[in-house]
Amino acid sequence: MSLAMVSLADADWECYQDYDAPCDDSEGHSLAAGTPEELSQCRLQCLSLGFGGFVVRKGQATFRGQTRSELLELKTHGFFDRGAVLYVLPDAAQKSSEEDDSVQISFEEVSFAAKAATLASQSGYFASAFRHSWQDGGGGTEMHRFQEFPGGQRAFELALVWLSTAEGMSVGHPWPIEDRDDACLLAEASMYLDAPALLRAGARSWRLAAARSRQDMLRVAGALAEALSQFPPGEGQEIVVQEMRDMLQELPKHQLQLASEFTTSPIAGLAALEARIIARETLVGHIKTVGNWMGSVIGSGERRERVASNTEDSPHDFAVRLFELHEQFFLAKMPERRRLLRHVDPSQPIAAPLCFRIAAAAALAAAEEGYEVFAGKRLAVDIFEHGLGVEPDPASAASDDACVCGLFGASQDDPALGLEVLARPLVPPAAAAVILGRVLASWAAGEVADASVAIYDGVASDRQGLRAMLQAALPRIEAEDSQSSPVGGTEWGSSFDLAVPELRAAFAGAASAAVKRAGLAGEGIEDETLSLLFNVLFRPTGGLPGVSFPLNLLSKLPQPAGGQSAVLAAERAIEELKLQEKGTGRWQLAQGVWSSINWDVQSETVLEEVVALLRRWLLEAEDGSSRDCKAAQAASVRLFGALPLQRLAEPEELLGPPVPAHVLATLARREQHSVEERLAFLESENTALRIEIRRLRSEIPGSH
């Protein structure tokens, strides 16, 4: 600001104590004017926005749209003017210096003379034109003619009056901007002329002239937002954003609508969101909020539908739409991304695949540096869970590249989220299986050697949280063992879906190598990764058919009551034992695996099958040496002793020779012991009943 302008703004103004001037709306927007610095700012605003003066009451200034001469003629000095101070702009501020003007700008029938430097300082359009010596006429004065101009002659006149006014001079007629449509026309002209300061001045002049309605404020603010996208990042954008923010902050929260116009620019959208959050809450707004809520809860279906159709976007919905429209901007601008994501409500579902892209953006925006904390990972997980959970076909939605690649890093080294998220209760297992399979397949594709080894090593090293995910899934697999169908339906799936083919291949390779090292019994093998995969895969795959594994793994298998794991464990053990040939240590193998089986929950058919297997082995042992036969009989006694033989339909026939007689005798002793225990229990019950009967009889009157 030049010294001449300071002099005009501060020293040369006419000041009238206890005077006022008429205006259409004395309650128009006011500016603080309680200090000399604030008064100086009011004078500058008055000059640059086309006002003739302003009135200060109680430290607040309201502006007057009349010219200097009109204010001097119409000023009032009465009882109600006490305490008011009227400031009128200097006469010198209205004088022009046409003899120094060097440029003539015209459109249709309107023409303006101005200095080239003045135009170029406020307009990128004119600055560029003058650099290229653009002119349409000859002689001493350059002539520039517009063949067309956005908004027509009215917009041209409004724009050129302001642009041609030298610094420190007052903007003349038709300023100040009184009409909403004129303010919107200036927005179009400002975009065309690359003049953000003109746009700010027009909007502020209109805002300060009088109190404005909600609809008009939102319309002009929307015009500012639409114009923002035409200005390059920098000071120009910042001054327009600040003016839009100042305008929106005048509205109470229930009037500040997040309209679609604010989504044309990511910067404008952020400003609107933040203004909406900090906007003041009024009693009227609170009553309307409660009324809408009650109508949506207890009203009829028609009422709820009508309320919903009239409801504006919530901050959450607006933030989601803003991200979708300007995704690349927010991905490139980390501070702006964090500002936007703070308005996303993770409890509100977002449709796929947009929810995956927003979740990835949130996860990568996580920060814990100094005083800045942004829980991006937590936000990303919640967005992913709630968005995927409401999809009618979660598995199909999860197959989108935005999920498997962008969020969980299939074919990438730096995923936004780890695989442990897939074991969370709100994630549909059917969808988790799709993601898990795709990620593991990408690991395998990147390996030159055996792909199954790469996956097995990934479990061991907890690559991308895979081990943590499998450990978290185990309790759910155990809980679902006894369920006949998925709790959430076929689309939701069950935890059994996590037993993807890639994990089975990894287990099969490692289990085969373990059997080669330690034999089928698996003695001495303590591999936690192998046990983890076995427990995850055994029940969902129906007992890992066709896969050879160390039978000692059965001892570490959870076998919940009523579940199928115990049944499958017995079936696999019997299957493997049947394949063992004579002389291969099958009796020792059976004794090792026998304690891993819960024989009490097996069916009579399974028990009969086991008895038949042992009888066959005994018959085959009779063909061997006497020593082998005795060893087989001794081992069989121990194995038969662990079975619930009393449940056999015909024990005398099934346990006849070659089964040692001691087995049948032991069964008879067990049955006798069981009968004795039952008799003792019944006798104790009978004794208790007799005592109770005597007590009751003694309480009957006259029973003595």
Summary of the structure (lengths in Angstrom):
residues: 704
radius of gyration: 43.4
end to end distance: 119.9
largest distance: 143.6
contacts: 2247
relative contact order: 0.04
helix: 60%
strand: 6%
